[in-house]
């Protein structure tokens, strides 16, 4: 589904993030990136439906546009140098629902889910759910299937907690988090595997029990409109050639 031309285009875009270059290479984008990525997301959704039968979203419902919204950003580069999709039952139309996130750029593949932005009330609900059932929560994130893929839950922490959580936070340090998300960062050449949709779905299946824990307690795990835009690093140094794809076992 995806091949070396896919990663090559994303690399070149990171080095030439301007409208002139993109317009000259738009046909390449359509054939090497946009269409293949839609096919991959469709295949991943098919596999997710085996353990999330309520998924009705199509690839177009889930995939973010390549065009950046630069109105309120100091960075005026017009295009994202990655492709991404939010995988919930209705895609981008239902971003408050627990779901999964797929992101591919030159140099990185991200597979995960969880809560990145939490307002005061949802954050209180997350912490309350953990405090009321800490053994179940700790069991989920310590499960071998989860931990081997994602490690610990990720997220920034509050230095000061509301009084009702302070005592419990001595036992469960994750209560101090103000973000609760799980994310695996992998070699992007994994996307070239012929079984990549199965590979990705296995990661998402490992995160499902945590999503279910949250859903049962009416705690919605949500990602921003584009997770990667909140944590963008510098692009690869100009002039650096992309490494040849690795041979995957």
N, C-alpha and C positions, 0 to 999 in steps of 0.2 A: 504493500500500500504506500508506505513512505520509502523514499530512497535518498541517496546522497545529494541529489539536486535540491531536496527539501531543506536540508541543513545548510547547504551551500548558499542558497538564496537568503536564508536568515542571517548568515554571516555577512554576506555582501550588503544587505540592508543595514546592518549595524555599522558598516563603514561608509554608507552613502545614504544617510537618512535625510533625504530631501525630495521635494516633489518632482524635480526634473528627472532624477535617476529613477524614481519609482514609476513615473509615467512611461519612460522608455522600456522598463522591464515589467510592465503590468501583465503582459501576456504570460511571462514566465511565472509571475506570482499566481495567476489563475490556474495554470496547469501544474506547477511544481509544488505549490503550497496550499492554496485555498481548496481546490477540489479534493486532493488527497487527504487533507486534514478533515474535511467533511465526511469522507468515507471512513476514516479511522474512528472519528467520534461516533458515527452511526454504528460501527461494529462494536465499539465499547458499550454503547447504550444497549444493544441487543444482549450483551452478556450481563450487564447490570440488571436487566429486567428479570433474569433468572432468580435474583435474590431481592429485587425491588420491583414487584409486579405492578405497582401503581405508576411506574414511569411511563408517561405519555409524550414526553418531549421528543422533538426531532433535533438533528444536529444544528439546524439553523436557529432553533430556539436556545441552544446552549452556547454557541460559539460567539466570542466577542469580536467586534470589528477590529480591523488592523489600524484604523485611524484613531489617533489620540485626540482627546479633548484637551486642548492647550489653553483654554480661556482663563483658567485660574492657576496656571502652572508657570514657573520660571523657565522650565524646559520647553522650548517651542518646537522641538523636533516633531514632525507631523505624523510619524508612524511608530507603532510598537515594533520592537525587534523580536517579538515572540508571538506565538499563537496560544490561545487559551480558551477553555470551555468550563462553564459551571454546570455540573451535572446534578440537577434536581428533577423532580417529577414533571415540572413544567419549565425547566431551564431558567433563563433570565427573568421570566415572568413571575417566578416564585423563589426569590433569593433569600427569603426568611426561613426557608425549609432546610432541614438538615440534608446535606448532599456531599458532593465530591468535586474536586478541582483538578484539572489537567492542564499542564503548561509545558510548552516546548520552546526553547530558544537555542541559539548556537551556544554550546557550552553547558547546557543544563536541561534536565527533565525533572519536573516536579509533579508528584502525585500525592494528593492528600484531601483534607477536608477540615471542618471545624469552625470555630468562631474567632474571627480576626478583629472585627469591630463590634464592641458590645456597649450599648448605652447603659445608664445606671440601673434601670429596672431589669433588663435581661441579664446583666452581670450578677445582680443580686439573686436572680432565679438560679443561675448556674451554680453559684456558691452554695445556695441553700440546698439544692439537689445533692451536691457532693457531701455537705455536712450531714444531711439526713440519712444518707446511705453510703458512707465512706468505703465500706468493705466491697460493695459491688463496683463502685467507681474504680477503686484501686485494682480490683481484680481484672477489670476490662483493660486498663492501660498497662498492666503487668503481664497480660496474656502473651504467650510466646508468639502467636501469630501477629499480634499488633506490635509488640516491642521489637521483634526482629526486623520489621519493615520501617517503623517510624521512630523507634526509640521512645523517649519521653514526650509528653505533650509539650508544645512550644508556646511561647507568648511572653510579653512583657509583664512586669510585676508592679503592684502598688506597694509603696513603702509604708503606707498607713492603711489599715483595714477598718471597716466598721466594727464597733465593739462586739457585736454578736458573733463575729467570726474569729476573733483574736485567739481565744483559747483553743479552738479546734485547729487553727492554723499552726499551732505548735506541733501537732501530730501529722497533719496533712499540709505540707508546704505548698502544694499547688493551689490552695485557697487564696494565696497572695496574688495569683495571676489575674490579670485583667483581660487576657486573651487566652483562648483554649483551642488551639488548632494542632493538627497532626500533619506532618509533611515529610515526604521522602524526597531528597534531592539526589538524582541519579545521573549516570552518564547518558548524554542524549543519543548516543548510538543505539541504546536499547530500543529507540523508536523504529529502527530499521529491522528489528527482528520480525520474521514472518508471523510470529505468534504474539505480537505486541498487544492487540486488543485483549487477549487472555491475560497477558502479563499485567496490564494496567488494571483490569477488572479484579485480579487477585489482590492487589493492593487495596482497592476500594472495598472489597468484601471484608478485608481485615479491619477496616474502619467502621463498618456497619454497626457492630454491637455498641460502640460509643454513641453513634448517631441515634440508635434505638433508645438507649438510656436517656438521652436528652429529650427525644420526642415524647416518651411516656410521661415525662414530667413537665410537658408543655414548655420546654426550654429550646428555643430555636438556635441552631448553630448556623451562622451565616458568614459568608465571605463578602468583601467589598466588590464593587462592580468589576474590578480587575486587580486581583491580589498583587500581581507583580508590579503594578504601577506604584504601590506603596513601599516597595523595597528594591527599587531598581539600583543596580550598581553601574559602574562605568562600563561602556562597551569594550570589546577587545581592542587592544592597541591598533591604530590604523597601520595597515600594511602587513599585519600578521596573517599568515595564511592558515586556513583551518587545517587541523591535523587530519590525516586519512582515517576513515571509519575503522573502528576496531573490529576484529573478528570476534563474534559473540558465540559463546557456547550454548 
